[in-house]
Amino acid sequence: MRLDSKYFDRIRTRRKREPEPEPAPPTCQWDGCDKKGVHRAPVGRNAEGQFFLFCFEHVKEYNKGYNYFSGLSDSEIARYQKEAITGHRPTWTVGVNKSAKDSPIQSEVRSGAYTRVRDPFGFVKDAKSNGPRFPEQRKLKTLESKAFDTMNLAANATASEIKSRYKELVKKHHPDANGGDRGSEERFRAVVQAYQLLKQSGFC
């Protein structure tokens, strides 16, 4: 296109937008102060989200005397603190919420109809038929198993059985009772060590 073309004169370029002047900062809201109010201070209780605008000196002065609980009695303050634990949302003690208590699923559980209750592991069914369930005995470690073997006891022996067997073997293999027999002395040491191990593991 030629520079002296009539079309060239019709091309308009976008004018540069001049930056808008920044709004002047608000004035301090403290009575008689004309400084810039750039520091926020809360208005108070029941006015959450609302703020005063003060200068630096007056916001410090305001914060020194600010009390969120001003005008409340001790009992009202204690109630507010208690409700603040749950975020001021209503709560119910277990079994007190009537709407949950009267729900169809809860009614079926109380009546024994377990059709709508998911029980993939059979805990509810077994608890109803066999009484309370107890966790299975943990697997014995190697040293614990050897300790039971040393004392000639089964792995499910009770604490009283372990103690009585320990007393029996100590009397039998004590050096004073066997005339200083070296073999019996080794057996005596093994019994004492086995009993100590079982005691530390919580079996007796």
Rosetta constraint file for C-alpha pairs under 8 A:
AtomPair CA 1 CA 5 HARMONIC 6.96 0.50
AtomPair CA 1 CA 8 HARMONIC 7.64 0.50
AtomPair CA 2 CA 8 HARMONIC 7.64 0.50
AtomPair CA 3 CA 8 HARMONIC 6.48 0.50
AtomPair CA 4 CA 8 HARMONIC 7.07 0.50
AtomPair CA 5 CA 9 HARMONIC 7.12 0.50
AtomPair CA 6 CA 10 HARMONIC 7.02 0.50
AtomPair CA 7 CA 11 HARMONIC 6.93 0.50
AtomPair CA 25 CA 36 HARMONIC 6.09 0.50
AtomPair CA 25 CA 37 HARMONIC 6.87 0.50
AtomPair CA 25 CA 38 HARMONIC 7.00 0.50
AtomPair CA 26 CA 36 HARMONIC 5.90 0.50
AtomPair CA 26 CA 37 HARMONIC 5.38 0.50
AtomPair CA 26 CA 38 HARMONIC 7.11 0.50
AtomPair CA 26 CA 53 HARMONIC 7.64 0.50
AtomPair CA 27 CA 33 HARMONIC 7.79 0.50
AtomPair CA 27 CA 34 HARMONIC 5.76 0.50
AtomPair CA 27 CA 35 HARMONIC 5.73 0.50
AtomPair CA 27 CA 36 HARMONIC 4.66 0.50
AtomPair CA 27 CA 37 HARMONIC 4.79 0.50
AtomPair CA 27 CA 53 HARMONIC 7.67 0.50
AtomPair CA 27 CA 54 HARMONIC 7.60 0.50
AtomPair CA 28 CA 33 HARMONIC 6.01 0.50
AtomPair CA 28 CA 34 HARMONIC 5.98 0.50
AtomPair CA 28 CA 35 HARMONIC 5.53 0.50
AtomPair CA 28 CA 36 HARMONIC 5.37 0.50
AtomPair CA 28 CA 37 HARMONIC 3.86 0.50
AtomPair CA 28 CA 38 HARMONIC 7.60 0.50
AtomPair CA 28 CA 53 HARMONIC 5.76 0.50
AtomPair CA 28 CA 54 HARMONIC 4.39 0.50
AtomPair CA 28 CA 55 HARMONIC 5.45 0.50
AtomPair CA 29 CA 33 HARMONIC 7.12 0.50
AtomPair CA 29 CA 37 HARMONIC 6.89 0.50
AtomPair CA 29 CA 52 HARMONIC 6.85 0.50
AtomPair CA 29 CA 53 HARMONIC 5.84 0.50
AtomPair CA 29 CA 54 HARMONIC 5.65 0.50
AtomPair CA 30 CA 54 HARMONIC 6.42 0.50
AtomPair CA 30 CA 58 HARMONIC 6.87 0.50
AtomPair CA 35 CA 55 HARMONIC 6.21 0.50
AtomPair CA 36 CA 54 HARMONIC 7.33 0.50
AtomPair CA 36 CA 55 HARMONIC 5.72 0.50
AtomPair CA 37 CA 53 HARMONIC 4.87 0.50
AtomPair CA 37 CA 54 HARMONIC 4.23 0.50
AtomPair CA 37 CA 55 HARMONIC 4.51 0.50
AtomPair CA 37 CA 56 HARMONIC 7.85 0.50
AtomPair CA 38 CA 53 HARMONIC 5.99 0.50
AtomPair CA 38 CA 54 HARMONIC 6.19 0.50
AtomPair CA 38 CA 55 HARMONIC 6.06 0.50
AtomPair CA 38 CA 56 HARMONIC 7.83 0.50
AtomPair CA 39 CA 53 HARMONIC 5.48 0.50
AtomPair CA 39 CA 54 HARMONIC 5.29 0.50
AtomPair CA 39 CA 55 HARMONIC 5.97 0.50
AtomPair CA 39 CA 56 HARMONIC 6.48 0.50
AtomPair CA 39 CA 59 HARMONIC 6.62 0.50
AtomPair CA 40 CA 51 HARMONIC 5.69 0.50
AtomPair CA 40 CA 52 HARMONIC 5.61 0.50
AtomPair CA 40 CA 53 HARMONIC 4.84 0.50
AtomPair CA 40 CA 54 HARMONIC 6.47 0.50
AtomPair CA 40 CA 59 HARMONIC 7.46 0.50
AtomPair CA 41 CA 51 HARMONIC 5.17 0.50
AtomPair CA 41 CA 52 HARMONIC 5.06 0.50
AtomPair CA 41 CA 53 HARMONIC 6.40 0.50
AtomPair CA 41 CA 54 HARMONIC 7.35 0.50
AtomPair CA 41 CA 59 HARMONIC 6.59 0.50
AtomPair CA 41 CA 62 HARMONIC 7.67 0.50
AtomPair CA 41 CA 63 HARMONIC 7.47 0.50
AtomPair CA 42 CA 48 HARMONIC 7.41 0.50
AtomPair CA 42 CA 49 HARMONIC 7.48 0.50
AtomPair CA 42 CA 50 HARMONIC 6.17 0.50
AtomPair CA 42 CA 51 HARMONIC 4.48 0.50
AtomPair CA 42 CA 52 HARMONIC 6.25 0.50
AtomPair CA 43 CA 47 HARMONIC 6.12 0.50
AtomPair CA 43 CA 48 HARMONIC 7.34 0.50
AtomPair CA 43 CA 50 HARMONIC 5.75 0.50
AtomPair CA 43 CA 51 HARMONIC 5.10 0.50
AtomPair CA 43 CA 52 HARMONIC 6.14 0.50
AtomPair CA 44 CA 48 HARMONIC 6.78 0.50
AtomPair CA 44 CA 67 HARMONIC 7.96 0.50
AtomPair CA 44 CA 68 HARMONIC 5.89 0.50
AtomPair CA 45 CA 68 HARMONIC 5.78 0.50
AtomPair CA 45 CA 69 HARMONIC 7.28 0.50
AtomPair CA 53 CA 59 HARMONIC 7.91 0.50
AtomPair CA 54 CA 58 HARMONIC 5.77 0.50
AtomPair CA 54 CA 59 HARMONIC 5.27 0.50
AtomPair CA 55 CA 59 HARMONIC 6.01 0.50
AtomPair CA 56 CA 60 HARMONIC 6.42 0.50
AtomPair CA 57 CA 61 HARMONIC 6.45 0.50
AtomPair CA 58 CA 62 HARMONIC 6.00 0.50
AtomPair CA 59 CA 63 HARMONIC 6.09 0.50
AtomPair CA 60 CA 64 HARMONIC 6.36 0.50
AtomPair CA 61 CA 65 HARMONIC 7.08 0.50
AtomPair CA 62 CA 66 HARMONIC 6.17 0.50
AtomPair CA 69 CA 77 HARMONIC 6.95 0.50
AtomPair CA 72 CA 76 HARMONIC 5.95 0.50
AtomPair CA 72 CA 77 HARMONIC 6.37 0.50
AtomPair CA 73 CA 77 HARMONIC 6.28 0.50
AtomPair CA 74 CA 78 HARMONIC 6.16 0.50
AtomPair CA 75 CA 79 HARMONIC 6.15 0.50
AtomPair CA 76 CA 80 HARMONIC 6.16 0.50
AtomPair CA 77 CA 81 HARMONIC 6.24 0.50
AtomPair CA 78 CA 82 HARMONIC 6.21 0.50
AtomPair CA 79 CA 83 HARMONIC 6.20 0.50
AtomPair CA 80 CA 84 HARMONIC 6.02 0.50
AtomPair CA 81 CA 85 HARMONIC 6.85 0.50
AtomPair CA 82 CA 86 HARMONIC 7.85 0.50
AtomPair CA 83 CA 87 HARMONIC 6.44 0.50
AtomPair CA 83 CA 88 HARMONIC 4.76 0.50
AtomPair CA 83 CA 89 HARMONIC 7.30 0.50
AtomPair CA 84 CA 88 HARMONIC 5.24 0.50
AtomPair CA 86 CA 90 HARMONIC 7.77 0.50
AtomPair CA 86 CA 91 HARMONIC 7.78 0.50
AtomPair CA 92 CA 96 HARMONIC 6.11 0.50
AtomPair CA 92 CA 97 HARMONIC 5.89 0.50
AtomPair CA 93 CA 97 HARMONIC 7.21 0.50
AtomPair CA 95 CA 101 HARMONIC 6.57 0.50
AtomPair CA 96 CA 101 HARMONIC 7.42 0.50
AtomPair CA 97 CA 101 HARMONIC 6.11 0.50
AtomPair CA 98 CA 102 HARMONIC 6.10 0.50
AtomPair CA 99 CA 103 HARMONIC 6.33 0.50
AtomPair CA 100 CA 106 HARMONIC 7.44 0.50
AtomPair CA 101 CA 106 HARMONIC 6.11 0.50
AtomPair CA 101 CA 107 HARMONIC 7.47 0.50
AtomPair CA 102 CA 106 HARMONIC 6.58 0.50
AtomPair CA 102 CA 107 HARMONIC 6.28 0.50
AtomPair CA 103 CA 107 HARMONIC 6.25 0.50
AtomPair CA 104 CA 108 HARMONIC 6.23 0.50
AtomPair CA 105 CA 109 HARMONIC 6.27 0.50
AtomPair CA 105 CA 116 HARMONIC 6.67 0.50
AtomPair CA 105 CA 117 HARMONIC 7.11 0.50
AtomPair CA 106 CA 110 HARMONIC 6.27 0.50
AtomPair CA 107 CA 111 HARMONIC 6.20 0.50
AtomPair CA 108 CA 112 HARMONIC 6.01 0.50
AtomPair CA 108 CA 113 HARMONIC 4.85 0.50
AtomPair CA 108 CA 114 HARMONIC 6.52 0.50
AtomPair CA 108 CA 116 HARMONIC 7.81 0.50
AtomPair CA 109 CA 113 HARMONIC 5.77 0.50
AtomPair CA 109 CA 114 HARMONIC 5.99 0.50
AtomPair CA 109 CA 117 HARMONIC 7.68 0.50
AtomPair CA 114 CA 118 HARMONIC 7.98 0.50
AtomPair CA 119 CA 123 HARMONIC 6.69 0.50
AtomPair CA 119 CA 124 HARMONIC 6.72 0.50
AtomPair CA 119 CA 125 HARMONIC 7.97 0.50
AtomPair CA 122 CA 126 HARMONIC 6.02 0.50
AtomPair CA 123 CA 127 HARMONIC 5.96 0.50
AtomPair CA 124 CA 128 HARMONIC 6.20 0.50
AtomPair CA 125 CA 129 HARMONIC 6.32 0.50
AtomPair CA 126 CA 130 HARMONIC 5.52 0.50
AtomPair CA 126 CA 131 HARMONIC 7.17 0.50
AtomPair CA 126 CA 133 HARMONIC 7.65 0.50
AtomPair CA 127 CA 131 HARMONIC 4.85 0.50
AtomPair CA 127 CA 132 HARMONIC 5.34 0.50
AtomPair CA 127 CA 133 HARMONIC 6.34 0.50
AtomPair CA 140 CA 144 HARMONIC 5.94 0.50
AtomPair CA 140 CA 145 HARMONIC 5.92 0.50
AtomPair CA 140 CA 155 HARMONIC 7.93 0.50
AtomPair CA 141 CA 145 HARMONIC 6.16 0.50
AtomPair CA 142 CA 146 HARMONIC 6.30 0.50
AtomPair CA 143 CA 147 HARMONIC 6.11 0.50
AtomPair CA 144 CA 148 HARMONIC 6.41 0.50
AtomPair CA 144 CA 194 HARMONIC 7.89 0.50
AtomPair CA 144 CA 197 HARMONIC 7.06 0.50
AtomPair CA 144 CA 198 HARMONIC 6.58 0.50
AtomPair CA 145 CA 149 HARMONIC 6.35 0.50
AtomPair CA 145 CA 155 HARMONIC 7.15 0.50
AtomPair CA 146 CA 150 HARMONIC 6.05 0.50
AtomPair CA 146 CA 194 HARMONIC 7.81 0.50
AtomPair CA 147 CA 151 HARMONIC 6.41 0.50
AtomPair CA 147 CA 191 HARMONIC 7.89 0.50
AtomPair CA 147 CA 193 HARMONIC 7.98 0.50
AtomPair CA 147 CA 194 HARMONIC 4.47 0.50
AtomPair CA 147 CA 195 HARMONIC 7.12 0.50
AtomPair CA 147 CA 197 HARMONIC 7.22 0.50
AtomPair CA 147 CA 198 HARMONIC 7.03 0.50
AtomPair CA 148 CA 152 HARMONIC 6.06 0.50
AtomPair CA 148 CA 153 HARMONIC 5.14 0.50
AtomPair CA 148 CA 154 HARMONIC 6.44 0.50
AtomPair CA 148 CA 155 HARMONIC 6.34 0.50
AtomPair CA 148 CA 194 HARMONIC 7.36 0.50
AtomPair CA 149 CA 153 HARMONIC 6.07 0.50
AtomPair CA 149 CA 154 HARMONIC 7.59 0.50
AtomPair CA 150 CA 190 HARMONIC 7.14 0.50
AtomPair CA 150 CA 191 HARMONIC 6.43 0.50
AtomPair CA 150 CA 194 HARMONIC 6.79 0.50
AtomPair CA 151 CA 165 HARMONIC 6.99 0.50
AtomPair CA 151 CA 166 HARMONIC 7.20 0.50
AtomPair CA 151 CA 169 HARMONIC 7.79 0.50
AtomPair CA 151 CA 191 HARMONIC 6.36 0.50
AtomPair CA 151 CA 194 HARMONIC 7.30 0.50
AtomPair CA 153 CA 157 HARMONIC 6.46 0.50
AtomPair CA 153 CA 162 HARMONIC 7.53 0.50
AtomPair CA 157 CA 161 HARMONIC 6.08 0.50
AtomPair CA 157 CA 162 HARMONIC 6.62 0.50
AtomPair CA 158 CA 162 HARMONIC 6.34 0.50
AtomPair CA 158 CA 203 HARMONIC 7.45 0.50
AtomPair CA 158 CA 204 HARMONIC 7.48 0.50
AtomPair CA 159 CA 163 HARMONIC 6.26 0.50
AtomPair CA 159 CA 203 HARMONIC 5.98 0.50
AtomPair CA 159 CA 204 HARMONIC 4.26 0.50
AtomPair CA 160 CA 164 HARMONIC 6.12 0.50
AtomPair CA 160 CA 204 HARMONIC 7.31 0.50
AtomPair CA 161 CA 165 HARMONIC 6.06 0.50
AtomPair CA 162 CA 166 HARMONIC 6.07 0.50
AtomPair CA 162 CA 195 HARMONIC 7.84 0.50
AtomPair CA 162 CA 204 HARMONIC 6.86 0.50
AtomPair CA 163 CA 167 HARMONIC 6.30 0.50
AtomPair CA 163 CA 204 HARMONIC 7.23 0.50
AtomPair CA 164 CA 168 HARMONIC 6.22 0.50
AtomPair CA 165 CA 169 HARMONIC 6.17 0.50
AtomPair CA 166 CA 170 HARMONIC 6.08 0.50
AtomPair CA 166 CA 191 HARMONIC 7.17 0.50
AtomPair CA 166 CA 192 HARMONIC 7.80 0.50
AtomPair CA 166 CA 195 HARMONIC 6.84 0.50
AtomPair CA 167 CA 171 HARMONIC 6.23 0.50
AtomPair CA 168 CA 172 HARMONIC 6.30 0.50
AtomPair CA 169 CA 173 HARMONIC 6.02 0.50
AtomPair CA 169 CA 188 HARMONIC 7.51 0.50
AtomPair CA 169 CA 191 HARMONIC 7.20 0.50
AtomPair CA 170 CA 174 HARMONIC 5.52 0.50
AtomPair CA 170 CA 188 HARMONIC 6.39 0.50
AtomPair CA 170 CA 191 HARMONIC 7.42 0.50
AtomPair CA 170 CA 192 HARMONIC 7.78 0.50
AtomPair CA 171 CA 177 HARMONIC 6.99 0.50
AtomPair CA 172 CA 177 HARMONIC 6.65 0.50
AtomPair CA 172 CA 178 HARMONIC 7.50 0.50
AtomPair CA 173 CA 177 HARMONIC 6.71 0.50
AtomPair CA 173 CA 178 HARMONIC 6.49 0.50
AtomPair CA 173 CA 184 HARMONIC 5.33 0.50
AtomPair CA 173 CA 185 HARMONIC 6.48 0.50
AtomPair CA 173 CA 187 HARMONIC 6.74 0.50
AtomPair CA 173 CA 188 HARMONIC 5.19 0.50
AtomPair CA 174 CA 178 HARMONIC 6.62 0.50
AtomPair CA 174 CA 184 HARMONIC 7.48 0.50
AtomPair CA 174 CA 185 HARMONIC 6.81 0.50
AtomPair CA 174 CA 188 HARMONIC 6.16 0.50
AtomPair CA 175 CA 179 HARMONIC 6.29 0.50
AtomPair CA 175 CA 180 HARMONIC 5.09 0.50
AtomPair CA 175 CA 181 HARMONIC 6.96 0.50
AtomPair CA 175 CA 184 HARMONIC 7.35 0.50
AtomPair CA 175 CA 185 HARMONIC 6.06 0.50
AtomPair CA 176 CA 180 HARMONIC 6.77 0.50
AtomPair CA 178 CA 184 HARMONIC 7.24 0.50
AtomPair CA 180 CA 184 HARMONIC 7.90 0.50
AtomPair CA 180 CA 185 HARMONIC 7.40 0.50
AtomPair CA 181 CA 185 HARMONIC 6.34 0.50
AtomPair CA 182 CA 186 HARMONIC 6.48 0.50
AtomPair CA 183 CA 187 HARMONIC 6.44 0.50
AtomPair CA 184 CA 188 HARMONIC 6.08 0.50
AtomPair CA 185 CA 189 HARMONIC 6.37 0.50
AtomPair CA 186 CA 190 HARMONIC 6.32 0.50
AtomPair CA 187 CA 191 HARMONIC 6.26 0.50
AtomPair CA 188 CA 192 HARMONIC 6.35 0.50
AtomPair CA 189 CA 193 HARMONIC 6.20 0.50
AtomPair CA 190 CA 194 HARMONIC 6.06 0.50
AtomPair CA 191 CA 195 HARMONIC 6.13 0.50
AtomPair CA 192 CA 196 HARMONIC 6.22 0.50
AtomPair CA 193 CA 197 HARMONIC 6.20 0.50
AtomPair CA 194 CA 198 HARMONIC 6.29 0.50
AtomPair CA 195 CA 199 HARMONIC 6.10 0.50
AtomPair CA 196 CA 200 HARMONIC 6.18 0.50
AtomPair CA 197 CA 201 HARMONIC 6.22 0.50
AtomPair CA 198 CA 202 HARMONIC 6.36 0.50
AtomPair CA 198 CA 203 HARMONIC 5.38 0.50
AtomPair CA 198 CA 204 HARMONIC 6.61 0.50
AtomPair CA 199 CA 203 HARMONIC 5.67 0.50
AtomPair CA 199 CA 204 HARMONIC 5.06 0.50
